[in-house]
């Protein structure tokens, strides 16, 4: 197995990295699965200012393509990490991508990419056609989620074959292009997709759970060349999760009259062949 998510970029000085950072974000940070546009049938984009769980404020981009029946969300954390989320309603797939800026003084590449792919349940987020119609009256307002949903912890024990990933979702090859060797999913989700007709050669099992349990957490490993179990956490700070319905005197049936916003955090555990590939996981 090749080292996951390594951006094959030659080392550069910190000063040069600062100069390259805006270009890097422009090239790698734009949502790839759903593009902004105008005109009939074109994807729509909504930009909102949101408050992160740590209290800081950032801008979030939400895009919806009702023709492709998909939604994408992207935000940049204060440390420069780019988090993206794609919901593919046609294929019952959701994709999380993290583009993590490396620390050159620790011998890392300029960036490391991870992708996590799980089953999409249609009640997790509003439909794409509803998302495409969202507008905001005050673009400068800072949004804070009305509902904080519980942390979801996932054990990722399968990898996705990048070259065949389009069979799982047409968005995967664009979204996870930088993470070609670090696309993780779960056995329980694979079973569902196999029942839907996805070919088994799209997936490759990682070491069995019993073998992974014998591996230490990366935070407990001092040797950067040793295998370990890595943990990565991310949070979707603000997203429309439920449609609101109102009742009117002149309307016999309830009608859509808004959205409810949610915040949700995720924690992913997965094995890596080298501690070097999980330097952010410092917790014991």
Backbone torsions as a table, in degrees:
resi	resn	phi	psi	omega
1	UNK	NA	128.1	179.9
2	UNK	-73.3	151.6	177.7
3	UNK	-54.9	126.6	-172.7
4	UNK	-72.9	140.1	167.3
5	UNK	63.7	24.9	-179.4
6	UNK	-84.9	121.6	174.6
7	UNK	-81.4	110.2	-175.1
8	UNK	-69.4	67.4	-177.2
9	UNK	-114.6	131.0	-179.5
10	UNK	-60.3	147.7	178.0
11	UNK	-58.4	146.9	177.8
12	UNK	-136.2	162.5	178.8
13	UNK	-71.0	153.3	177.9
14	UNK	-55.2	-36.6	-179.6
15	UNK	-64.7	-41.8	179.2
16	UNK	-66.9	-37.0	178.9
17	UNK	-61.8	-38.9	178.0
18	UNK	-63.0	-37.2	178.4
19	UNK	-69.0	-35.5	-177.0
20	UNK	-82.2	-16.7	-172.8
21	UNK	-55.0	-47.3	179.2
22	UNK	-61.2	-37.3	179.7
23	UNK	-67.8	-42.9	179.8
24	UNK	-60.2	-42.9	-179.9
25	UNK	-66.9	-36.6	179.9
26	UNK	-67.0	-39.5	-177.7
27	UNK	-75.0	-40.3	-171.6
28	UNK	-105.7	-16.6	-172.4
29	UNK	-91.5	-13.7	-176.9
30	UNK	-71.8	136.5	176.6
31	UNK	-58.1	129.3	-173.8
32	UNK	-99.3	-25.1	-171.9
33	UNK	-79.7	-30.4	-179.8
34	UNK	-133.7	117.9	-176.3
35	UNK	-100.0	151.5	178.0
36	UNK	-75.0	153.7	178.8
37	UNK	-174.7	-179.3	178.8
38	UNK	-133.0	167.5	178.2
39	UNK	97.5	173.2	-176.1
40	UNK	-63.6	130.6	175.8
41	UNK	76.7	-1.3	-178.6
42	UNK	-78.2	150.4	177.4
43	UNK	-61.1	149.1	178.6
44	UNK	-106.7	153.4	-179.0
45	UNK	-130.3	139.7	176.6
46	UNK	-128.6	127.0	177.1
47	UNK	-111.2	127.7	-177.9
48	UNK	-132.2	149.7	172.6
49	UNK	-91.1	128.2	-175.1
50	UNK	-128.5	153.2	177.3
51	UNK	-96.7	124.7	-179.9
52	UNK	-76.9	163.9	179.8
53	UNK	-56.6	-28.5	179.3
54	UNK	-84.9	3.8	176.9
55	UNK	96.2	-14.5	179.4
56	UNK	-75.9	160.0	-176.6
57	UNK	-112.6	137.6	176.2
58	UNK	-142.1	169.8	177.1
59	UNK	-96.9	138.8	180.0
60	UNK	-120.6	138.0	177.4
61	UNK	-108.7	128.3	175.1
62	UNK	-120.1	128.5	-179.8
63	UNK	-127.6	143.2	-179.7
64	UNK	-133.1	137.4	176.7
65	UNK	-125.9	100.2	-176.8
66	UNK	-69.6	-27.1	177.5
67	UNK	-68.0	-45.2	178.2
68	UNK	-82.0	-8.9	-177.2
69	UNK	54.8	56.4	-178.9
70	UNK	-144.2	158.1	179.5
71	UNK	-134.7	142.6	172.4
72	UNK	-131.8	149.9	179.7
73	UNK	-135.3	140.3	176.2
74	UNK	-145.3	140.5	174.7
75	UNK	-145.3	154.9	177.7
76	UNK	-111.3	126.9	178.1
77	UNK	-77.5	159.9	-178.9
78	UNK	-57.6	-27.1	179.5
79	UNK	-83.1	5.0	177.9
80	UNK	95.9	-10.6	179.0
81	UNK	-63.9	134.0	178.0
82	UNK	-102.3	122.4	179.5
83	UNK	-110.5	128.9	175.2
84	UNK	-130.0	151.2	-179.7
85	UNK	-136.1	131.8	177.9
86	UNK	-126.1	130.4	175.6
87	UNK	-111.4	116.8	178.8
88	UNK	-106.4	97.9	-175.8
89	UNK	-69.6	-29.2	-178.5
90	UNK	-67.7	-34.1	-175.2
91	UNK	-106.9	1.3	-178.0
92	UNK	57.4	47.1	-176.2
93	UNK	-130.4	137.1	168.3
94	UNK	-124.3	141.7	-173.7
95	UNK	-125.1	126.2	172.7
96	UNK	-107.8	133.8	175.0
97	UNK	-128.3	135.7	173.9
98	UNK	-120.6	126.0	175.5
99	UNK	-111.2	104.5	-169.7
100	UNK	-102.9	123.4	177.0
101	UNK	-69.7	131.2	-178.0
102	UNK	-78.9	160.9	175.3
103	UNK	-104.3	105.0	-173.7
104	UNK	-62.6	-31.7	-178.9
105	UNK	-68.9	-16.4	176.1
106	UNK	-97.3	8.6	178.0
107	UNK	82.1	14.0	-179.4
108	UNK	-84.2	161.3	170.2
109	UNK	-70.5	172.4	-177.1
110	UNK	-66.2	-26.4	174.6
111	UNK	-152.6	157.5	175.1
112	UNK	-132.5	136.7	-176.8
113	UNK	-117.8	142.2	176.2
114	UNK	-131.6	143.6	172.7
115	UNK	-129.9	136.4	176.6
116	UNK	-124.6	126.1	-174.7
117	UNK	-119.2	125.6	-179.9
118	UNK	-137.7	169.5	179.8
119	UNK	-70.0	137.3	176.2
120	UNK	-95.9	124.9	171.2
121	UNK	-98.0	131.1	-169.3
122	UNK	-67.6	-12.1	178.0
123	UNK	-92.2	7.5	-179.4
124	UNK	-79.6	-27.4	-173.3
125	UNK	-151.2	156.6	-177.1
126	UNK	-68.6	157.4	-179.4
127	UNK	-62.6	156.9	-177.1
128	UNK	-62.6	-36.8	-178.9
129	UNK	-67.2	-32.7	176.3
130	UNK	-72.2	-40.5	178.2
131	UNK	-62.0	-38.3	-177.7
132	UNK	-64.2	-21.7	-177.8
133	UNK	-93.1	-4.4	-176.7
134	UNK	-68.1	138.8	174.7
135	UNK	-136.7	159.4	176.3
136	UNK	-127.2	141.3	-177.1
137	UNK	-82.2	-32.2	-176.0
138	UNK	-125.9	93.7	-177.4
139	UNK	-62.7	-20.7	-178.2
140	UNK	-86.3	-10.4	-179.0
141	UNK	-66.2	144.6	176.9
142	UNK	-96.3	119.5	-176.5
143	UNK	-88.2	139.0	174.4
144	UNK	-130.0	133.8	-174.4
145	UNK	-60.2	140.0	177.1
146	UNK	-75.1	-29.3	-176.6
147	UNK	-130.6	131.0	175.2
148	UNK	-102.8	111.1	179.9
149	UNK	-85.0	152.5	-173.1
150	UNK	-64.2	154.6	176.3
151	UNK	-62.5	134.1	176.5
152	UNK	-110.5	118.8	-179.5
153	UNK	-101.2	130.4	-175.6
154	UNK	-129.4	137.3	175.1
155	UNK	-102.1	111.5	-174.9
156	UNK	-93.2	111.0	-173.2
157	UNK	-119.8	14.6	179.3
158	UNK	-139.6	145.3	171.9
159	UNK	-107.6	156.1	179.2
160	UNK	-104.0	131.1	176.9
161	UNK	-71.3	110.7	-174.3
162	UNK	-58.8	-40.3	-177.0
163	UNK	-65.5	-21.9	179.1
164	UNK	-108.5	4.9	-173.1
165	UNK	-61.2	-25.5	179.4
166	UNK	-63.4	-20.8	177.2
167	UNK	-72.9	-24.9	176.8
168	UNK	-83.7	-47.0	176.0
169	UNK	-155.6	133.6	178.8
170	UNK	-64.9	-15.7	-179.3
171	UNK	-83.5	-19.2	-170.6
172	UNK	-63.0	-40.5	-175.1
173	UNK	-67.1	-31.2	176.7
174	UNK	-80.0	-48.1	-175.8
175	UNK	-64.4	-40.7	-172.7
176	UNK	-102.5	21.2	-176.4
177	UNK	-58.2	-38.2	-179.4
178	UNK	-80.3	-12.0	-177.3
179	UNK	-114.3	36.2	-172.5
180	UNK	-55.5	-31.1	-178.4
181	UNK	-103.2	11.4	-176.8
182	UNK	-140.9	56.9	178.1
183	UNK	-113.5	113.2	-171.4
184	UNK	-114.6	148.2	173.7
185	UNK	-147.2	-168.7	-175.1
186	UNK	-124.4	151.7	178.9
187	UNK	-57.7	-42.4	-176.7
188	UNK	-64.1	-34.5	177.2
189	UNK	-75.1	-36.9	177.6
190	UNK	-60.0	-42.3	179.4
191	UNK	-58.4	-41.6	178.7
192	UNK	-63.8	-46.5	-177.5
193	UNK	-67.1	-34.8	176.4
194	UNK	-62.0	-38.2	177.0
195	UNK	-65.8	-25.4	178.6
196	UNK	-84.9	-1.5	175.9
197	UNK	103.1	5.7	176.9
198	UNK	-72.5	137.0	-178.6
199	UNK	-69.5	143.7	-175.8
200	UNK	-68.6	-25.2	-177.8
201	UNK	-71.3	-3.4	173.4
202	UNK	-70.0	-22.0	-171.5
203	UNK	-117.5	153.6	176.3
204	UNK	-139.9	124.8	-176.7
205	UNK	-71.0	140.6	171.4
206	UNK	-83.6	177.7	175.4
207	UNK	-50.8	145.4	-177.1
208	UNK	-57.4	156.8	-177.2
209	UNK	-55.9	-38.5	-179.4
210	UNK	-63.8	-37.6	178.5
211	UNK	-70.5	-39.5	-179.9
212	UNK	-67.1	-33.5	179.9
213	UNK	-64.1	-26.0	179.1
214	UNK	-78.4	-15.4	178.0
215	UNK	-78.8	142.2	176.7
216	UNK	-76.8	160.2	170.7
217	UNK	-65.9	144.8	-176.9
218	UNK	-59.6	-31.5	179.1
219	UNK	-65.1	-15.1	-179.1
220	UNK	-101.2	0.9	-175.3
221	UNK	-104.8	126.8	179.4
222	UNK	-89.7	-33.1	-178.7
223	UNK	-79.0	116.5	-175.5
224	UNK	-72.5	-7.2	178.2
225	UNK	-96.4	-1.2	-176.1
226	UNK	-89.8	147.5	175.3
227	UNK	-72.5	154.1	-179.2
228	UNK	-165.2	174.1	176.8
229	UNK	-98.2	119.0	-177.0
230	UNK	-95.8	150.3	174.8
231	UNK	-127.1	131.9	175.4
232	UNK	-130.5	132.2	179.5
233	UNK	-117.0	145.1	175.9
234	UNK	-146.2	164.0	-178.0
235	UNK	-137.8	135.5	169.0
236	UNK	-91.9	107.4	-169.1
237	UNK	-70.7	-33.4	-176.3
238	UNK	-157.6	122.7	174.9
239	UNK	-153.7	149.0	179.4
240	UNK	-74.4	112.0	-172.6
241	UNK	-103.7	-25.9	-175.8
242	UNK	-142.5	140.4	172.8
243	UNK	-82.9	139.3	175.8
244	UNK	-95.7	143.0	178.4
245	UNK	-121.8	139.5	-179.9
246	UNK	-117.9	162.5	176.8
247	UNK	-115.9	135.6	179.1
248	UNK	-124.8	151.2	-179.4
249	UNK	-62.9	-34.4	-176.7
250	UNK	-91.5	3.1	-178.1
251	UNK	-120.9	125.2	-177.5
252	UNK	-72.9	-22.4	-177.9
253	UNK	-124.9	154.9	177.8
254	UNK	-60.8	152.1	-179.9
255	UNK	-131.8	154.1	179.8
256	UNK	-67.4	130.9	-177.0
257	UNK	-139.8	18.9	178.1
258	UNK	153.9	-171.9	-180.0
259	UNK	-132.8	158.7	170.1
260	UNK	-107.9	135.5	-177.6
261	UNK	-101.4	148.3	-178.3
262	UNK	-130.7	160.1	168.9
263	UNK	-125.8	137.6	-179.9
264	UNK	-144.6	139.5	179.0
265	UNK	-113.0	149.9	-178.9
266	UNK	-131.5	147.9	175.3
267	UNK	-130.9	125.6	-176.3
268	UNK	-116.0	127.5	173.1
269	UNK	-107.3	134.2	-178.9
270	UNK	-157.5	151.4	-178.2
271	UNK	-86.6	144.1	175.8
272	UNK	-127.1	148.1	-177.5
273	UNK	-74.8	-16.6	-178.8
274	UNK	-142.3	138.4	175.7
275	UNK	-58.3	-28.8	-179.6
276	UNK	-56.1	-25.1	-176.4
277	UNK	-89.5	9.7	-177.8
278	UNK	-147.0	47.9	-174.7
279	UNK	-72.2	-15.1	179.3
280	UNK	-76.4	-20.2	-175.1
281	UNK	-85.7	88.9	-176.6
282	UNK	-99.9	-7.9	-176.3
283	UNK	-75.8	143.4	178.1
284	UNK	-70.9	NA	NA
